[in-house]
Amino acid sequence: MLYFLIVIALLLLGYAGYLVSFVRRGRPIPAKAYLVLAVLNGLILAAVLAWAIAR
């Protein structure tokens, strides 16, 4: 479970870095980007809760 959390966290950081490159170029962030960020955050939250309950 810990490795799953690490992988999802790295995906979230990588995607956030990708979105920062949009902002630096002066382009607006696509609307779907917020949905992807919400899904990744939800996965982290669900995994942390499941991991905490299992311990």
DSSP file (Angstrom, degrees, kcal/mol; ACC not computed):
  #  RESIDUE AA STRUCTURE BP1 BP2  ACC     N-H-->O    O-->H-N    N-H-->O    O-->H-N    TCO  KAPPA ALPHA  PHI   PSI    X-CA   Y-CA   Z-CA
    1    1 A M     >        0   0    0      0, 0.0     4,-2.2     0, 0.0     5,-0.2   0.000 360.0 360.0 360.0 -36.7    0.0    0.0    0.0
    2    2 A L  H  >  +     0   0    0      1,-0.2     4,-2.2     2,-0.2     5,-0.1   0.902 360.0  51.0 -63.1 -39.8    2.9    2.4    0.8
    3    3 A Y  H  > S+     0   0    0      1,-0.2     4,-2.5     2,-0.2    -1,-0.2   0.879 107.4  53.9 -65.4 -36.7    4.3    1.9   -2.7
    4    4 A F  H  > S+     0   0    0      2,-0.2     4,-2.5     1,-0.2    -1,-0.2   0.922 108.9  48.9 -61.2 -44.1    0.9    2.7   -4.2
    5    5 A L  H  X S+     0   0    0     -4,-2.2     4,-2.5     1,-0.2    -2,-0.2   0.896 111.0  50.0 -62.9 -40.4    0.8    5.9   -2.2
    6    6 A I  H  X S+     0   0    0     -4,-2.2     4,-2.3     2,-0.2    -2,-0.2   0.919 111.2  48.6 -65.2 -43.2    4.3    6.9   -3.4
    7    7 A V  H  X S+     0   0    0     -4,-2.5     4,-2.3     2,-0.2    -2,-0.2   0.929 113.4  46.3 -63.2 -45.7    3.4    6.2   -7.0
    8    8 A I  H  X S+     0   0    0     -4,-2.5     4,-2.4     1,-0.2    -1,-0.2   0.903 112.0  51.5 -64.6 -40.5    0.2    8.3   -6.8
    9    9 A A  H  X S+     0   0    0     -4,-2.5     4,-2.4    -5,-0.2    -1,-0.2   0.905 110.3  48.8 -63.8 -40.3    2.0   11.1   -5.0
   10   10 A L  H  X S+     0   0    0     -4,-2.3     4,-2.5     2,-0.2    -1,-0.2   0.885 110.5  51.0 -66.4 -37.9    4.7   11.2   -7.7
   11   11 A L  H  X S+     0   0    0     -4,-2.3     4,-2.5     2,-0.2    -2,-0.2   0.914 110.5  49.5 -62.6 -41.8    2.0   11.2  -10.4
   12   12 A L  H  X S+     0   0    0     -4,-2.4     4,-2.3     2,-0.2    -2,-0.2   0.914 112.3  46.9 -64.1 -43.3    0.3   14.1   -8.7
   13   13 A L  H  X S+     0   0    0     -4,-2.4     4,-2.2     2,-0.2    -1,-0.2   0.903 113.0  49.5 -66.2 -40.4    3.6   16.1   -8.4
   14   14 A G  H  X S+     0   0    0     -4,-2.5     4,-2.0     2,-0.2    -2,-0.2   0.913 112.1  47.3 -64.1 -42.6    4.5   15.4  -12.0
   15   15 A Y  H  X S+     0   0    0     -4,-2.5     4,-2.2     2,-0.2    -2,-0.2   0.887 110.4  52.4 -67.1 -38.6    1.1   16.5  -13.2
   16   16 A A  H  X S+     0   0    0     -4,-2.3     4,-2.0     1,-0.2    -1,-0.2   0.900 108.8  50.9 -63.9 -39.2    1.2   19.6  -11.1
   17   17 A G  H  X S+     0   0    0     -4,-2.2     4,-1.5     2,-0.2    -2,-0.2   0.887 108.0  52.7 -63.2 -38.5    4.6   20.4  -12.6
   18   18 A Y  H  X S+     0   0    0     -4,-2.0     4,-1.0     1,-0.2    -2,-0.2   0.898 109.7  48.6 -62.3 -41.3    3.1   20.0  -16.1
   19   19 A L  H  X S+     0   0    0     -4,-2.2     4,-1.7     1,-0.2     3,-0.2   0.847 105.4  58.0 -69.3 -33.2    0.4   22.4  -15.2
   20   20 A V  H  X S+     0   0    0     -4,-2.0     4,-2.4     1,-0.2    -1,-0.2   0.867 100.6  57.7 -63.3 -35.0    2.9   24.9  -13.9
   21   21 A S  H  X S+     0   0    0     -4,-1.5     4,-1.4     1,-0.2    -1,-0.2   0.854 103.4  53.7 -64.3 -32.4    4.5   24.9  -17.3
   22   22 A F  H  <>S+     0   0    0     -4,-1.0     5,-2.1    -3,-0.2     4,-0.5   0.938 109.9  47.0 -62.2 -46.6    1.2   26.0  -18.8
   23   23 A V  H ><5S+     0   0    0     -4,-1.7     3,-1.1     1,-0.2    -2,-0.2   0.891 108.8  54.1 -65.2 -40.0    1.1   28.9  -16.4
   24   24 A R  H 3<5S+     0   0    0     -4,-2.4    -1,-0.2     1,-0.3    -2,-0.2   0.835 107.1  51.5 -64.6 -31.9    4.7   29.9  -17.1
   25   25 A R  T 3<5S-     0   0    0     -4,-1.4    -1,-0.3    -5,-0.2    -2,-0.2   0.565 117.6-114.8 -80.0  -7.8    3.9   30.0  -20.9
   26   26 A G  T < 5S+     0   0    0     -3,-1.1    -3,-0.2    -4,-0.5    -2,-0.1   0.614  72.1 133.8  84.9  12.6    0.9   32.3  -20.2
   27   27 A R      < -     0   0    0     -5,-2.1    -1,-0.3    -6,-0.2    -2,-0.1  -0.719  60.0-108.1 -94.8 146.8   -1.6   29.7  -21.4
   28   28 A P        -     0   0    0      0, 0.0    -1,-0.1     0, 0.0     3,-0.0  -0.384  34.4-106.4 -71.3 151.2   -4.8   29.0  -19.3
   29   29 A I        -     0   0    0      1,-0.1     5,-0.1    -2,-0.1   -10,-0.0  -0.621  41.7-109.7 -75.2 131.6   -5.0   25.7  -17.5
   30   30 A P    >>  -     0   0    0      0, 0.0     3,-1.1     0, 0.0     4,-0.6  -0.273  19.7-123.0 -61.9 149.3   -7.5   23.4  -19.2
   31   31 A A  H >> S+     0   0    0      1,-0.3     3,-0.9     2,-0.2     4,-0.7   0.839 110.2  59.7 -63.9 -33.6  -10.8   22.8  -17.4
   32   32 A K  H 3> S+     0   0    0      1,-0.2     4,-2.1     2,-0.2    -1,-0.3   0.723  89.7  73.5 -68.6 -19.1  -10.2   19.0  -17.4
   33   33 A A  H <> S+     0   0    0     -3,-1.1     4,-2.4     1,-0.2    -1,-0.2   0.871  92.2  54.1 -62.9 -36.1   -7.0   19.5  -15.4
   34   34 A Y  H <X S+     0   0    0     -3,-0.9     4,-2.1    -4,-0.6    -1,-0.2   0.872 107.2  51.0 -66.6 -35.6   -9.0   20.3  -12.3
   35   35 A L  H  X S+     0   0    0     -4,-0.7     4,-2.3     2,-0.2    -2,-0.2   0.911 110.0  49.2 -66.6 -42.3  -10.9   17.0  -12.7
   36   36 A V  H  X S+     0   0    0     -4,-2.1     4,-2.4     1,-0.2    -2,-0.2   0.913 111.2  49.8 -64.2 -42.2   -7.6   15.0  -13.0
   37   37 A L  H  X S+     0   0    0     -4,-2.4     4,-2.4     1,-0.2    -1,-0.2   0.899 110.3  50.5 -62.2 -40.2   -6.2   16.8   -9.9
   38   38 A A  H  X S+     0   0    0     -4,-2.1     4,-2.4     2,-0.2    -2,-0.2   0.897 110.4  49.6 -64.8 -40.1   -9.3   16.0   -8.0
   39   39 A V  H  X S+     0   0    0     -4,-2.3     4,-2.3     2,-0.2    -2,-0.2   0.929 112.1  47.3 -65.3 -45.2   -9.2   12.3   -9.0
   40   40 A L  H  X S+     0   0    0     -4,-2.4     4,-2.0     1,-0.2    -2,-0.2   0.908 113.5  48.1 -63.8 -41.3   -5.5   12.0   -8.0
   41   41 A N  H  X S+     0   0    0     -4,-2.4     4,-2.5    -5,-0.2    -1,-0.2   0.896 110.7  51.7 -64.8 -39.3   -6.2   13.7   -4.7
   42   42 A G  H  X S+     0   0    0     -4,-2.4     4,-2.8     2,-0.2     5,-0.2   0.885 107.8  52.1 -63.9 -39.2   -9.2   11.4   -4.1
   43   43 A L  H  X S+     0   0    0     -4,-2.3     4,-2.5     2,-0.2    -1,-0.2   0.915 110.9  47.5 -62.6 -42.8   -7.0    8.4   -4.8
   44   44 A I  H  X S+     0   0    0     -4,-2.0     4,-2.6     2,-0.2     5,-0.2   0.937 113.4  47.9 -63.8 -45.7   -4.5    9.5   -2.2
   45   45 A L  H  X S+     0   0    0     -4,-2.5     4,-2.4     1,-0.2    -2,-0.2   0.924 113.5  46.8 -62.0 -45.6   -7.1   10.3    0.4
   46   46 A A  H  X S+     0   0    0     -4,-2.8     4,-2.5     1,-0.2    -1,-0.2   0.903 113.5  48.7 -63.6 -41.6   -8.9    6.9   -0.1
   47   47 A A  H  X S+     0   0    0     -4,-2.5     4,-2.4    -5,-0.2    -2,-0.2   0.897 111.3  49.2 -67.5 -39.5   -5.6    5.0    0.0
   48   48 A V  H  X S+     0   0    0     -4,-2.6     4,-2.5     2,-0.2    -2,-0.2   0.924 112.9  47.7 -65.4 -42.9   -4.4    6.8    3.2
   49   49 A L  H  X S+     0   0    0     -4,-2.4     4,-2.3    -5,-0.2    -2,-0.2   0.917 113.3  47.4 -63.1 -43.3   -7.8    6.1    4.9
   50   50 A A  H  X S+     0   0    0     -4,-2.5     4,-2.0     1,-0.2    -1,-0.2   0.889 113.3  48.8 -64.6 -38.9   -7.7    2.4    3.8
   51   51 A W  H  X S+     0   0    0     -4,-2.4     4,-1.1     2,-0.2    -2,-0.2   0.896 111.9  48.7 -67.6 -40.4   -4.1    2.1    5.0
   52   52 A A  H  < S+     0   0    0     -4,-2.5    -2,-0.2     1,-0.2    -1,-0.2   0.883 112.5  47.7 -67.6 -38.6   -4.9    3.8    8.3
   53   53 A I  H  < S+     0   0    0     -4,-2.3    -1,-0.2     1,-0.2    -2,-0.2   0.878 109.0  54.4 -69.2 -37.7   -8.0    1.5    8.9
   54   54 A A  H  <        0   0    0     -4,-2.0    -1,-0.2     1,-0.3    -2,-0.2   0.755 360.0 360.0 -69.5 -23.5   -6.0   -1.6    8.0
   55   55 A R     <        0   0    0     -4,-1.1    -1,-0.3    -3,-0.2    -2,-0.2   0.474 360.0 360.0 -84.4 360.0   -3.3   -0.8   10.6
